[in-house]
Structures are given as structure tokens and as C-alpha cells.
Amino acid sequence: MITLYHCLSARSFRPLWALEEMGLPYELKVLPFPPRAFAKEYFDVNVLGTVPFLIDGDTRMSESAAICEYLAVRHGPSPLAVRPDEADYGLWLNWLHQSDATLTFPQALVLRYGRFEPAERRQPQVVEDYAKWFHGRLRMLDAHLLTHEWLAAGRFTMADVAVGYALMLSESTGLAKDLQPQTAAYWARLKGRDGFRRALAAQDKAAAEQGVKAAI
């Protein structure tokens, strides 16, 4: 049984959504956010105190986009993976890595310095600067979606899950209101997927059962 440690609507939503898209059995452990402050016993599981953290037999993983790739490849074959012999293999990998390193990172700073820090430590200039950074880094996605329905290989893949989470986060950061029309339409397609809806329902159910409230 795969075990996923998760905070509501945090980066760990990527592997949760991936698990639901693949129909894999899993156990979901929901933690208060941030767990390093409110669930210190979690350091015994993950020394970083971050989510996600996935356990699959002897495998331990903490990077959300890497977990998506791992699930599609290790638990495949799956159309959610793009094979090395497919023309879009490099494109697929690039979107997977860009999803977190480029599209999620600036939003983390927007959240931290606009919402999570105490009032006296908040930094409006940091929020403004990194909001602009996020929209600047969306240019590649905006251009791609003018001529493509999905990100790679002409089908929905784990790259869409990974990038989709960055767009999900943009609703929490308030940046989604400025998405380009084609990118907003893409995000609407992603939200309409049964796998996405099942992942939302799964996190809400597990949180209610485990007594965890939303923080994002």
C-alpha cells in the first residue's frame, strides 16, 4: 500500500491527484500546515518536515513532480507517462520540472510574505515582485496553449497534473484572475477531470476524519 503524507491543497496535491488519475490504492495521512510547526512528530517520518512524502515499499520520496513521474513509470505502463522513444519525452520532462521550480516557487513567496508571516514581517514588495515573476514565467505555458490542448504527446499526462497544481495554487494566491484566456480555459479543463474532483473529495474526507483544518 502506498502512503502519502499530505497538507490540504499544498504541493502534495500533485501526487494525490496522480494517484486518483491512475486508480492506485493508497493511504492518505493529512497533516496540519505547516507540519514542521504543528506536527513535530512528523520529523520522525520526514526529516525535512515537508509535504509531500510518499512511501512505497522501500521507496521514500519528497518531491511532488518527481513522485508524479515515479508513479506513472513505476506503476505503469500508463498513458500518463511519455516514453523515452516518444518525440515529446523531453518536452514532458521539462514541463514536469518547470511546474515546481519555475511556476510554484514564486507563489510560495507570495503566500509566505503576503499571508503566513506575522503582520510585522509581511513584505508587500516581495509579494508584488514575485507575483510579476510568476506571470512572467507563465509565458511559455501561455504560448504553448495557443496551439495545444495538453502539454505533451497530444494527451493528458502527468505534466498536466504537475503544471495544473501550479494553476490551482494561483487561485489561492489570487493570481489566477490575471491568467491569459487560453490558460484559464486549460485550467478549467483540468478542474473538470474526474481525477481532480476525486482528489479534492479524498483530501476533504481524510481531513474531516483526521481532524485537520485547511490553512491554504
C-alpha positions, -999 to +999 in steps of 0.1 A: +000+000+000+013+034-010+012+060+018+011+097+011+016+124+037-004+155+026-014+190+036-047+204+022-041+219-012-003+220-007+022+207-032+013+172-021-019+176-040+001+167-071+008+131-061-027+128-046-042+138-080-018+115-097-029+085-075-065+092-083-059+095-121-041+062-120-067+045-098-039+032-074-048+022-038-032+044-012-034+056+024-037+093+029-023+109+060-033+146+063-012+169+084-018+205+097+000+232+078+029+236+082+036+202+098+071+213+109+053+237+134+021+218+142+030+181+138+066+178+151+063+140+153+063+141+115+101+148+116+104+111+125+089+103+091+105+130+070+135+149+084+126+179+063+092+182+078+078+190+044+050+175+022+046+155+002+062+124+015+055+092-003+063+057+010+060+028-015+077-003-001+113+007+003+109+039-017+108+072+000+102+104-019+096+141-011+095+160-044+060+164-058+068+164-095+092+135-092+066+115-074+042+121-103+068+108-127+076+078-104+040+068-102+034+069-139+066+050-147+069+025-118+032+017-116+027+018-154+026+013-183+003+043-183-006+069-209+001+095-182+038+088-188+056+098-220+081+071-230+117+079-240+110+067-275+082+093-280+090+126-297+077+146-267+097+129-240+120+158-234+091+183-235+072+162-209+102+162-186+107+199-190+071+206-180+073+183-150+103+201-137+091+236-147+059+230-128+076+233-094+109+250-099+095+278-121+058+281-115+052+271-079+083+286-063+074+323-068+039+317-055+053+301-023+070+335-016+037+354-024+019+332+002+046+334+028+052+372+028+016+380+019-003+357+043+016+333+065+042+356+082+031+377+112+018+411+102+051+428+112+071+405+089+050+407+058+067+422+027+043+438+002+072+445-022+082+408-022+046+398-029+044+422-058+078+412-073+071+375-072+036+379-085+051+395-115+077+368-117+050+341-117+032+358-146+064+363-165+073+326-162+038+317-175+048+330-209+059+296-222+027+280-210+006+307-224+023+304-258+021+266-258-017+266-250-025+287-280-019+257-302-022+227-279-049+212-257-025+194-234+012+198-226+029+168-243+023+139-267-012+151-276-028+137-245-033+144-208-002+133-189+015+138-155+029+170-169-006+184-168-011+172-132+021+189-122+015+222-140-021+221-131-012+223-094+006+255-100-026+269-115-046+255-086-022+274-063-027+306-083-063+306-071-051+306-035-025+333-042-051+355-060-030+354-092-055+333-113-075+364-120-048+375-145-044+343-164-045+345-202-077+333-217-062+301-231-045+293-198-077+299-179-095+276-203-068+250-198-072+252-160-110+248-164-104+216-184-082+203-157-106+211-129-133+193-149-115+160-148-129+132-126-094+125-112-091+161-100-125+160-084-119+127-067-086+141-053-104+171-038-131+148-023-104+124-009-085+152+009-116+167+023-128+133+036-095+124+051-091+158+067-125+156+083-118+121+096-084+131+109-095+164+124-073+187+102-085+221+091-074+240+059-046+266+061-042+275+024 
